[in-house]
Amino acid sequence: MEKTILLKAEESGERIDALLARQEDIRSRSAAARLLEAGLVTLRGRPVRKNHRVTAGEVFSVTVPEPAPAAATAQAIGLDVVYEDGDVIVVNKPRGMVVHPAPGHPDGTLVNALLAHCGGSLSGVGGQLRPGIVHRIDKDTSGLIIAAKNDAAHEALSAQLKDRSLSRVYDAVCHGGFHDDAGTVDAPIGRDPRNRQRMAVTDKNSRPAVTHWQVLARYARHTYIRCRLETGRTHQIRVHMAYTGHPLLGDTVYGGRRDKGLESQCLHARGLKFIHPATGRPIELWTDLPDWFEEALSKLGPEI
């Protein structure tokens, strides 16, 4: 389990990452940098920058996550493969599957399944715990995710993510009705300063985030929408829709309530477009809505 320690600076002038690196639970500058970048080091309730120079008497709160496993192992787990060749593989991930091993989820992940399916032919760019993983989707979000089978493909796809030529489209059901038929949410996302386990629209220690949306169907109390990500921040659609006053159906983290009959947020990665890293050919893939999503729609009543 993660733990929180209080760290008091005894002298002034030292960089915070150097101070952190001397702690038994951290032990290195690189580990300290990861904690700082994740916003897990705070001073008077605010995240600390990694170049912060401490002042004697300052007391820092440091949340130290549980150590991650050393490496992922292959596990024979069935996969719904939508596309595959010698360079890339696209999988329709089921709801409830974690993408890569992490504290609390050491196995049974998409990475474990990919290692078995691909026989070791995955890019090493993501490291031992994330081999081949180019982008992620939440555990309780279903849909299309792409992985690279070699380093050249990984680097090319990552570049497409950065220049936004790799397009991801999601279907979602939101609470409430939208006045317009389409729109854009352009609001920066970072760690919620009041709850470090959540993300939030905030100007502090955040990154730009843009979500384009359009209405697909309207119901009495809900709206079925399609979202296209221009950026890919953690929980982006969930955070942006909650920010507009339309949290996702079933989202207890950002919606604040549990919707009867739903185990998680009503969000499915429906479409994926990218340029093939080897051939340069555009690839466009779509997947059907899963049964649980269709069932959720059927319970919303007639369209209006």
C-alpha positions as CSV (number, residue, x, y, z in Angstrom):
1,M,0.0,0.0,0.0
2,E,1.1,3.6,-0.6
3,K,2.1,5.7,2.4
4,T,2.5,9.3,3.2
5,I,5.6,10.7,5.0
6,L,6.3,14.2,6.3
7,L,9.8,15.5,5.4
8,K,11.2,18.6,7.1
9,A,14.0,20.6,5.6
10,E,16.8,21.2,8.0
11,E,18.9,23.6,5.8
12,S,18.1,26.1,3.1
13,G,19.2,26.2,-0.5
14,E,19.1,22.5,-1.5
15,R,17.0,21.3,-4.4
16,I,13.9,19.3,-3.3
17,D,14.8,16.3,-5.6
18,A,18.1,16.0,-3.8
19,L,16.5,16.1,-0.4
20,L,14.0,13.5,-1.5
21,A,16.6,11.2,-3.0
22,R,18.2,10.7,0.4
23,Q,15.1,9.2,1.9
24,E,15.0,5.5,2.5
25,D,11.6,5.1,0.7
26,I,12.9,6.9,-2.4
27,R,16.7,6.5,-2.7
28,S,17.3,8.1,-6.1
29,R,16.9,11.4,-8.0
30,S,14.9,9.6,-10.8
31,A,12.4,8.2,-8.3
32,A,12.2,11.7,-6.7
33,A,11.6,13.2,-10.1
34,R,8.7,10.8,-10.7
35,L,7.1,11.7,-7.4
36,L,7.4,15.4,-8.2
37,E,6.1,15.1,-11.7
38,A,3.1,13.1,-10.4
39,G,2.3,15.9,-8.0
40,L,2.8,13.6,-5.0
41,V,5.1,16.0,-3.1
42,T,3.2,19.0,-1.6
43,L,4.1,22.0,0.5
44,R,1.2,23.7,2.4
45,G,-1.2,21.6,0.2
46,R,0.3,22.6,-3.2
47,P,2.4,20.5,-5.5
48,V,6.1,21.3,-5.5
49,R,8.2,21.9,-8.6
50,K,11.3,19.7,-9.0
51,N,13.6,22.7,-9.1
52,H,12.2,24.1,-5.9
53,R,15.0,25.1,-3.4
54,V,14.0,24.3,0.1
55,T,14.0,26.7,3.1
56,A,14.9,25.4,6.5
57,G,11.7,24.5,8.4
58,E,9.6,23.7,5.4
59,V,7.6,20.5,5.9
60,F,6.7,18.5,2.8
61,S,4.1,15.8,2.5
62,V,5.3,13.0,0.3
63,T,3.0,10.2,-1.0
64,V,5.1,7.1,-1.8
65,P,3.3,4.6,-4.0
66,E,3.6,0.9,-3.5
67,P,6.7,-0.5,-5.4
68,A,5.7,-1.8,-8.8
69,P,6.6,-5.3,-9.9
70,A,9.9,-5.7,-11.6
71,A,8.5,-6.9,-15.0
72,A,5.4,-8.1,-16.7
73,T,5.0,-11.8,-17.5
74,A,3.1,-13.5,-20.4
75,Q,-0.3,-14.9,-19.6
76,A,-2.6,-16.7,-22.0
77,I,-5.6,-14.4,-21.8
78,G,-8.0,-14.2,-24.7
79,L,-7.9,-11.0,-26.8
80,D,-10.4,-9.5,-29.3
81,V,-7.8,-8.5,-32.0
82,V,-9.2,-6.0,-34.5
83,Y,-6.1,-5.5,-36.6
84,E,-2.6,-7.1,-36.5
85,D,0.5,-7.2,-38.7
86,G,4.2,-7.3,-38.1
87,D,4.4,-3.8,-36.8
88,V,1.2,-3.0,-34.8
89,I,-1.7,-4.7,-33.1
90,V,-5.1,-3.2,-32.3
91,V,-7.2,-4.8,-29.6
92,N,-10.8,-4.2,-28.5
93,K,-10.1,-4.1,-24.7
94,P,-13.0,-5.3,-22.5
95,R,-14.3,-3.2,-19.6
96,G,-12.6,-4.1,-16.4
97,M,-9.2,-5.0,-17.9
98,V,-6.2,-2.9,-16.7
99,V,-3.8,-1.9,-19.5
100,H,-0.5,-2.6,-17.7
101,P,0.7,-4.0,-14.4
102,A,0.7,-1.6,-11.4
103,P,0.3,-1.7,-7.7
104,G,-2.9,-3.6,-6.9
105,H,-2.9,-5.1,-10.5
106,P,0.2,-7.2,-10.9
107,D,-1.2,-9.5,-13.6
108,G,-4.2,-10.2,-15.7
109,T,-3.6,-7.0,-17.7
110,L,-3.6,-6.3,-21.4
111,V,0.2,-6.3,-21.3
112,N,0.3,-9.8,-19.8
113,A,-2.1,-10.9,-22.6
114,L,-0.1,-9.2,-25.4
115,L,3.2,-10.7,-24.2
116,A,1.6,-14.2,-24.6
117,H,-0.2,-13.4,-27.9
118,C,2.8,-11.7,-29.6
119,G,5.4,-14.1,-28.4
120,G,7.7,-11.4,-27.1
121,S,7.6,-9.3,-30.3
122,L,6.6,-6.0,-28.6
123,S,8.4,-2.7,-28.5
124,G,10.7,-2.2,-25.6
125,V,10.2,1.6,-25.6
126,G,7.5,1.3,-22.9
127,G,9.9,-0.5,-20.5
128,Q,9.4,-3.8,-18.7
129,L,6.0,-3.0,-17.4
130,R,4.6,-1.3,-20.5
131,P,6.1,-3.0,-23.5
132,G,4.5,-1.9,-26.7
133,I,2.0,0.4,-25.1
134,V,1.6,3.6,-27.0
135,H,-1.5,5.1,-25.2
136,R,-3.8,4.0,-22.4
137,I,-7.5,3.8,-21.6
138,D,-9.0,3.4,-18.2
139,K,-9.6,0.1,-16.6
140,D,-13.4,0.5,-16.8
141,T,-13.4,2.0,-20.3
142,S,-13.7,-0.5,-23.1
143,G,-12.6,-0.2,-26.7
144,L,-9.7,0.2,-29.2
145,I,-6.1,0.5,-28.1
146,I,-3.0,0.2,-30.2
147,A,0.3,-1.4,-29.3
148,A,3.6,-1.4,-31.2
149,K,5.6,-4.6,-32.0
150,N,8.9,-2.9,-32.6
151,D,10.7,0.3,-31.5
152,A,10.5,2.0,-34.9
153,A,6.7,1.5,-34.9
154,H,6.4,2.7,-31.3
155,E,8.4,5.9,-32.0
156,A,6.3,6.6,-35.1
157,L,3.0,6.1,-33.4
158,S,4.1,8.2,-30.4
159,A,5.0,11.0,-32.8
160,Q,1.5,10.8,-34.3
161,L,0.0,11.1,-30.8
162,K,2.1,14.2,-30.3
163,D,1.3,15.9,-33.6
164,R,-2.3,14.7,-33.3
165,S,-2.4,12.7,-36.5
166,L,-3.4,9.6,-34.5
167,S,-7.1,10.2,-33.9
168,R,-9.2,8.5,-31.1
169,V,-13.0,8.6,-31.0
170,Y,-15.1,7.7,-28.0
171,D,-18.8,7.2,-27.5
172,A,-20.3,8.2,-24.2
173,V,-23.6,8.7,-22.4
174,C,-23.9,11.9,-20.2
175,H,-26.3,13.1,-17.7
176,G,-28.5,16.0,-18.8
177,G,-29.2,17.7,-22.1
178,F,-26.9,19.7,-24.3
179,H,-28.1,23.0,-25.7
180,D,-25.9,22.7,-28.9
181,D,-25.5,19.8,-31.3
182,A,-21.7,20.0,-31.1
183,G,-18.9,21.8,-29.3
184,T,-15.4,21.8,-27.9
185,V,-14.1,21.8,-24.4
186,D,-10.7,23.5,-24.2
187,A,-9.7,23.4,-20.5
188,P,-6.4,22.4,-18.9
189,I,-6.2,19.2,-16.8
190,G,-4.0,18.4,-13.8
191,R,-4.1,16.7,-10.5
192,D,-7.0,17.8,-8.4
193,P,-5.4,19.9,-5.6
194,R,-8.1,18.8,-3.1
195,N,-7.9,15.1,-4.0
196,R,-4.6,13.7,-5.5
197,Q,-6.4,10.6,-6.7
198,R,-8.5,12.5,-9.1
199,M,-7.9,14.8,-12.1
200,A,-9.5,18.2,-12.5
201,V,-9.8,21.3,-14.7
202,T,-7.2,23.5,-13.1
203,D,-4.6,26.2,-14.0
204,K,-2.1,24.8,-11.5
205,N,0.5,22.2,-12.7
206,S,-1.8,21.3,-15.6
207,R,-1.5,20.6,-19.3
208,P,-3.6,21.7,-22.2
209,A,-6.6,19.4,-22.9
210,V,-9.1,19.7,-25.8
211,T,-12.1,17.5,-26.4
212,H,-14.5,17.9,-29.4
213,W,-18.0,16.4,-29.0
214,Q,-21.2,16.0,-31.0
215,V,-24.6,14.8,-30.0
216,L,-25.7,11.4,-31.4
217,A,-29.0,11.0,-29.6
218,R,-31.1,12.8,-27.0
219,Y,-33.1,11.3,-24.2
220,A,-35.3,12.7,-21.5
221,R,-32.5,12.9,-18.9
222,H,-29.4,11.9,-20.8
223,T,-27.5,12.5,-24.0
224,Y,-25.5,10.0,-26.2
225,I,-22.4,11.8,-27.6
226,R,-19.3,11.1,-29.6
227,C,-16.0,12.6,-28.5
228,R,-12.8,13.1,-30.5
229,L,-9.7,13.7,-28.4
230,E,-7.3,16.3,-29.6
231,T,-5.1,15.7,-26.6
232,G,-4.8,12.6,-24.4
233,R,-4.8,13.6,-20.7
234,T,-5.7,11.1,-17.9
235,H,-9.5,10.8,-17.6
236,Q,-9.9,13.6,-20.1
237,I,-13.4,13.0,-21.4
238,R,-14.7,12.1,-17.9
239,V,-13.2,15.3,-16.4
240,H,-14.3,17.6,-19.3
241,M,-17.8,16.3,-19.3
242,A,-18.1,16.7,-15.6
243,Y,-16.7,20.2,-15.9
244,T,-19.5,21.2,-18.3
245,G,-22.1,19.9,-15.9
246,H,-22.7,16.6,-17.8
247,P,-20.8,13.8,-16.0
248,L,-20.8,10.4,-17.6
249,L,-23.5,7.9,-16.8
250,G,-22.1,5.5,-14.2
251,D,-19.0,7.6,-13.3
252,T,-18.9,7.6,-9.5
253,V,-15.5,9.4,-9.4
254,Y,-16.5,12.5,-11.4
255,G,-20.3,12.1,-11.3
256,G,-20.7,11.7,-7.6
257,R,-23.3,9.0,-7.8
258,R,-23.8,5.4,-8.7
259,D,-26.3,4.7,-11.5
260,K,-28.4,1.6,-11.0
261,G,-27.3,-1.4,-13.2
262,L,-23.9,0.2,-14.3
263,E,-20.6,-1.0,-12.9
264,S,-18.6,1.9,-14.4
265,Q,-18.7,5.0,-16.6
266,C,-20.5,4.6,-19.9
267,L,-17.5,5.2,-22.2
268,H,-16.3,3.2,-25.1
269,A,-13.2,3.8,-27.4
270,R,-15.1,3.4,-30.7
271,G,-12.8,4.5,-33.5
272,L,-9.1,4.7,-34.2
273,K,-7.3,6.4,-37.1
274,F,-3.5,6.3,-37.7
275,I,-0.8,6.3,-40.3
276,H,0.8,2.9,-40.6
277,P,4.3,3.3,-39.3
278,A,5.9,1.1,-42.0
279,T,3.8,1.6,-45.1
280,G,2.5,5.1,-44.6
281,R,-1.0,3.9,-45.4
282,P,-3.8,5.5,-43.4
283,I,-5.7,2.9,-41.2
284,E,-9.2,3.5,-39.9
285,L,-10.8,1.1,-37.5
286,W,-14.1,1.0,-35.8
287,T,-15.7,-1.4,-33.3
288,D,-19.3,-2.1,-32.4
289,L,-20.7,-0.9,-29.1
290,P,-20.4,-3.6,-26.4
291,D,-23.5,-5.3,-25.1
292,W,-23.3,-3.5,-21.7
293,F,-23.3,-0.1,-23.5
294,E,-26.2,-1.1,-25.7
295,E,-28.2,-2.2,-22.7
296,A,-27.5,1.1,-20.9
297,L,-28.9,3.0,-24.0
298,S,-32.0,0.8,-24.0
299,K,-32.8,1.8,-20.5
300,L,-32.8,5.5,-21.2
301,G,-36.2,5.5,-22.8
302,P,-37.3,6.8,-26.2
303,E,-35.2,9.3,-28.1
304,I,-36.5,12.9,-28.2
